[in-house]
Amino acid sequence: VPAEAPRDPDELRALVRDAFDAPEHASALFWTGNAWGLAINLSRDEPALLADLPFARVLVERAVELDERYYNASGHVFLGVAHASLGQSMGGQPETGRAHFEKALALTERRATLVHVNYAESYAVQTQNRDLFTSLLEEVLAAPIPEGSALTLPNTIARRRAQRLLAQVDSLVLQSLDDLPAAPPDPPTPEEDSDLPDAPPDPPEASEPTSAPQAGAPGPATVAE
């Protein structure tokens, strides 16, 4: 690979296809593209670095072509996040991302639960799919963590992330209108109000006494001069 890579994704794609053609090359391509993607994710306020995302994606795409099972199908997970984290209006392709996540679940037989967490956090949040969000994360919590396995640490991390995300579900994914409580009825219109029975009349006010105080009864108080 030349010291200065082409500044066009299609040129880079042709270059890496010629230079990397064996399954053992998948690891170098994946980790380089993944590190590039992480740098972009941490620097979203730098447009110049954001523009590099297609190049990072080219490297991971080639890694997937060479060995899609590498490191628990992490190439598919990377591409799922890259496509699904943005809406279509921003250049994202959520359904393409979903296809990558589904492929990763199949390749790992749903045992690598970081796949579920990334699927929920990117695609389900982007598409506001509450049912998918909760079902994926509840599956993570229900899955046993294997002991003495390469999945012990990542699945432990996945469980903690799933707990945190489920606690934030109401701020991340809006409820559907069908799940919201019914609105109170509208007040009656003037026409409907005319059909209501008349209100009872106000009670009569107490009348002022007209007779003078009787003998022996206390009169009005006076102020001594």
Helices and strands as residue ranges (DSSP letters): H 9-19, G 23-25, H 26-42, H 47-50, H 53-66, H 70-84, G 88-90, H 94-107, H 114-119, I 120-124, H 125-126, H 130-142, H 152-167, H 169-172, G 177-179, H 190-193
